[in-house]
Amino acid sequence: MASIQASKVNEALERAEHGERVVIEREGREVAAVIPIEDLRLFEELEDEIDLREALRVLADESDETIPWEEAEKRLDARRG
């Protein structure tokens, strides 16, 4: 994965258009990444799949425990990191 200074964002966009992932640095620290849109779509599909599997696991749980939606949301967020 390439790394560039924040002042060269246009270069990062061009590289991403050609399929490369680029890390943006500011003052020597990695702060963001520019990725091809296909990669983003794949990451989003993977997140959706993970969420679906978790929902199915919870639905299959035969315990009588019920929790408020807010608590379920917190648990899901905690698993995502």
KEKE-3310 file (N, C-alpha, C; in steps of 0.2 Angstrom, whole numbers, plus 5000, padded with zeros to 4 digits):
npx = (5004:5003:5010:5006:5009:4997:4995:4995:4983:4975:4984:4982:4969:4969:4978:4970:4959:4965:4966:4974:4977:4979:4988:4985:4995:4999:5010:5019:5011:4999:4983:4972:4964:4963:4954:4950:4934:4928:4933:4928:4915:4915:4920:4909:4899:4904:4903:4889:4886:4892:4884:4872:4874:4876:4864:4856:4861:4858:4844:4842:4845:4839:4836:4826:4829:4827:4831:4832:4831:4841:4852:4855:4860:4871:4879:4881:4888:4900:4905:4909:4920)
npy = (4994:5011:5026:5043:5061:5073:5084:5079:5074:5073:5065:5054:5051:5048:5037:5028:5027:5018:5007:5006:5006:5019:5027:5041:5053:5064:5075:5065:5055:5042:5045:5043:5034:5031:5022:5011:5012:4999:4992:4998:4995:4981:4980:4985:4976:4964:4969:4970:4956:4951:4957:4952:4938:4939:4944:4933:4923:4928:4928:4914:4910:4901:4906:4914:4927:4944:4959:4977:4987:4997:4992:4980:4986:4993:4981:4976:4986:4986:4974:4976:4985)
npz = (5000:4996:5002:5005:5007:5015:5007:4994:4989:4977:4969:4976:4974:4960:4959:4967:4958:4949:4955:4966:4984:4995:5008:5018:5024:5038:5044:5046:5052:5050:5044:5036:5023:5005:4995:4981:4974:4972:4982:4994:4992:4993:5007:5013:5010:5016:5030:5031:5029:5041:5050:5047:5050:5064:5068:5064:5072:5085:5084:5083:5096:5109:5122:5134:5136:5134:5128:5129:5113:5113:5121:5113:5102:5107:5111:5098:5092:5100:5097:5084:5086)
capx = (5000:5007:5008:5008:5008:4991:4995:4995:4977:4974:4988:4979:4963:4971:4980:4964:4956:4969:4965:4978:4975:4984:4987:4987:4999:4999:5015:5022:5006:4994:4977:4966:4966:4959:4954:4946:4927:4926:4935:4923:4909:4917:4920:4902:4896:4907:4900:4882:4886:4894:4878:4867:4876:4875:4856:4853:4863:4853:4837:4842:4846:4833:4835:4820:4832:4825:4835:4830:4835:4847:4857:4857:4864:4878:4882:4883:4894:4906:4908:4913:4926)
capy = (5000:5017:5032:5050:5067:5075:5089:5076:5071:5072:5060:5048:5049:5045:5030:5024:5025:5013:5000:5006:5008:5024:5029:5048:5055:5071:5076:5058:5050:5039:5048:5041:5030:5032:5015:5010:5011:4992:4989:5000:4991:4974:4980:4986:4969:4960:4971:4968:4949:4950:4959:4947:4932:4940:4944:4926:4920:4930:4925:4907:4909:4899:4908:4918:4933:4949:4965:4983:4988:5001:4987:4976:4991:4993:4975:4975:4991:4983:4968:4979:4988)
capz = (5000:4995:5007:5003:5011:5014:5001:4987:4989:4970:4967:4979:4970:4953:4961:4968:4952:4945:4959:4972:4990:4997:5015:5018:5031:5040:5049:5048:5055:5045:5046:5032:5017:4999:4992:4975:4976:4972:4989:4998:4991:4996:5014:5015:5009:5022:5036:5030:5030:5048:5054:5046:5054:5071:5069:5064:5078:5090:5083:5084:5103:5112:5128:5135:5138:5130:5130:5125:5107:5114:5123:5108:5098:5111:5110:5091:5091:5104:5093:5078:5088)
cpx = (5004:5005:5011:5006:5001:4990:4995:4988:4975:4977:4985:4973:4964:4974:4975:4960:4959:4969:4970:4975:4981:4983:4989:4990:4999:5005:5018:5017:5001:4987:4971:4969:4961:4960:4949:4938:4925:4928:4930:4917:4909:4917:4913:4898:4898:4904:4893:4882:4887:4887:4873:4868:4874:4868:4853:4855:4859:4846:4837:4843:4840:4832:4829:4823:4829:4829:4832:4834:4841:4853:4859:4861:4871:4882:4885:4889:4900:4909:4912:4919:4926)
cpy = (5006:5022:5038:5055:5070:5080:5086:5072:5069:5066:5053:5046:5046:5038:5025:5022:5019:5007:5000:5008:5013:5027:5037:5050:5062:5072:5069:5053:5048:5042:5046:5036:5031:5025:5015:5009:5004:4989:4991:4996:4984:4975:4981:4979:4964:4962:4969:4960:4947:4952:4954:4940:4933:4941:4937:4922:4922:4928:4918:4905:4907:4901:4913:4925:4938:4955:4971:4984:4992:4996:4982:4980:4991:4987:4974:4980:4989:4978:4971:4983:4995)
cpz = (5000:5001:5004:5008:5010:5008:4994:4987:4982:4967:4970:4976:4963:4954:4963:4962:4948:4950:4965:4978:4993:5004:5015:5025:5032:5045:5051:5051:5050:5048:5042:5026:5011:4996:4985:4978:4976:4979:4994:4998:4994:5004:5017:5015:5015:5029:5036:5032:5038:5052:5053:5050:5061:5072:5069:5070:5084:5090:5084:5092:5106:5119:5128:5136:5132:5132:5126:5119:5108:5117:5118:5103:5101:5110:5103:5090:5094:5100:5086:5080:5087)
residu = (MET:ALA:SER:ILE:GLN:ALA:SER:LYS:VAL:ASN:GLU:ALA:LEU:GLU:ARG:ALA:GLU:HIS:GLY:GLU:ARG:VAL:VAL:ILE:GLU:ARG:GLU:GLY:ARG:GLU:VAL:ALA:ALA:VAL:ILE:PRO:ILE:GLU:ASP:LEU:ARG:LEU:PHE:GLU:GLU:LEU:GLU:ASP:GLU:ILE:ASP:LEU:ARG:GLU:ALA:LEU:ARG:VAL:LEU:ALA:ASP:GLU:SER:ASP:GLU:THR:ILE:PRO:TRP:GLU:GLU:ALA:GLU:LYS:ARG:LEU:ASP:ALA:ARG:ARG:GLY)
# end
